[in-house]
């Protein structure tokens, strides 16, 4: 079992350090992410689920932790998160399948309904 809370803490710390090191980069990146993630024709929870699938395909446990927590906060269920994340497997193969461990652990740790 992975320690998803540690990944979430580490990514937040990294973001803070990047913001301190180069505020211009951070101040450019953050509004873009917020704009992409907001409600639109596609509800925010589905956008978060898409980002989970992309994180699985890209092998990023930090992103999986963050976007799973955000998806749950946006109302996503465990079933929706798992089904969405599984879409990464045909594109990412065995390595993507292995990164599903982080999705499962994040759903458990953040108590996905």
N, C-alpha and C positions, 0 to 999 in steps of 0.2 A: 504494500500500500504506500502511496506517495503522500507527502506532506503538502497538500495543496495550499494551505494557509501560508506556508513558507514561500512558495512561489509567488503568491499574491503580494506578500510583504516585500519580497525582493524586487518585483517589477515596479511597485510603488516607489521604493527607494531609488531604483535606477532612474525612473522618470524624474524624481526630485533632483537628483544629481545632474541629469542632463539639463533640466531647467535652470539650475544654478550655473552650470558650465557655459551654456549657450542659450540664453533666454530667447533669442530670435528664432532658433530652430524649434524650441518647445512651443513658443507662441504662434508658430506657423503650423506645427503638427497638430496640436490639441484642437483648435477650431475645425480643422479638416475632419478629424475623427468624430467630433461631436456632430458636425453637419451630416456626415455619412450615416451616422447611427440613429439619427432622429426619426420620428414617425414620418411617414410619407405614404406613397402608394403601397409600400411594403411596411408592415408594422415593425416597430423597433425590435420586438422579440425575435422575429424571423431574421432580421439583419444580424442580430447577435448570434443566432444559430448558424448563419452562413459564415460568420467570422470564426466560430468554433470549428466548423468543417475545414476552413482554410488553415487554421492553426494546427489541426490534426495532419493535414496534407504537408504542411511546412515544418512539422515536428517541433512545435513551440509550446512546451508545457506552461510557460508563463502566460502566453496568450490564451491557452485553453482555460487556465484558472480564472483569469480576469473576465473573459467573455462568457464563461459558464455562469459565474456569479452575476454578471450583468443580465444575462438571458433570464435567469431565475427571477431577478428583480423586476424584469419587464413582463413577467407572467408566464414564462415558458415552463412546460412540464418536463419531467425526466424523459417521458416518451418522445416528446418533440425534440429535445436536445439529442437524445441517442439516435433517433432516426436521421436527424440532420447531420450529425457527426459521421454517421456510417456512410454518408454519400462521398466522403473523402477516400474511402477504401478502394473503389475501382480505379481512381486516379493515382493513388499513392501506394497501393499494394500492401505487402507485408509490413513495412515500416509504419504505414498509416494505421494498420490494424493494431500494432503494438502501442501506438499513442492513444488508442481508445482507453487504455488503462487510466490515463489522466482525466479523461472525460467522466468515466465511471466514478473515480475517486472524488472529482469535483462535485458531481451530482450528490454523492453521499455526504461529503463534508458540508456543502452549502444547503443540504436538505431539500433537494428538488422535489416538488410534489409529484 
